């Protein structure tokens, strides 16, 4: 009897381990269509180019050795930590040259030219600008760093890029068909982006619970009534105080539950729609359009690539085949 029970337990354990290993393998490495990575690359490259162009308005003030954030002070602030930032090695005489090179790389990344190289350079550029001026490092810079990292890991130039267009032309000259190829690295990159978004929202919601104003709901009113960020007058909510309080509690509940609910196929459209509305609201009411839009770029990692290919039918892309 004992032997039978032992064999049954061992068999169950073995089957459970094998099933878990297979699920893990499927979750991380099932080949995926790189189309969505290409779309995220275009949006991220556009925002990165815009961000760098904005720095051009007063580059000397922020990046010169004796600017608003002197290099000596930044080095002292970051002493004892290894931080990659090529701006620490660029003399003032080469500052504009380096900046224009970065802008050129960001445009090439946007267009998908030599993407295997320009995607890595785009990530290094993003973190270098952020680390050189940490006092001016805001949500947009952090989101761009997150997106560029995973676009550098995955084949973000395999679709919707000049790289893919040139590849198609070369194959056509040889009389060979050109079909998009499913990629395991595309799956890994999108999974990492998905999990990173889950972590961002969970800890954003969890950290809000540390302050009493989010428990009482006053935090949302403090934001909406702040004239510094206000683009639309929302002070009328003072006459309906329950509304900003309700928004505050819904925001926390959504952020904390995102990590679990977004994986449910039936609830995913609702969760992502709520997030999109929240970030568009941040842009419309608080003027932070760049941050709000950038956060929604990552939502495409949860999208259905086949559906998005159909929406992009004017590109005459064929259905992908695994190889």
Protein Blocks (a to p, Z undefined) as FASTA:
>chain_A
ZZmmmmmmmmmmmmmmmmmmmmmmmmmmgccdfklmmmmmmmmmmmmmmmmmmmmmmmml
mmmmklmbdfklmmmmmgoiacddfklmmcfklmmmmmmmmmmmmmmmmnopaklmmmmm
mmmmmmmmmmmmmmlpcfklmmmmmmmmmmmmmcfklgopfklmmmmmmmmmnopacddd
ddfklmmmmmmmmmmmmmmmmmmmmmmmmpmklmnommmmmmmmmmklmmbdcklmmmmm
mlmmmmmmmmmmmmmmmmmmmmpmklmmmmmmmmmmmmmmmmmmnopamlmmmmmmmmmm
mpcfklmmmmmmmnopacdddZZ
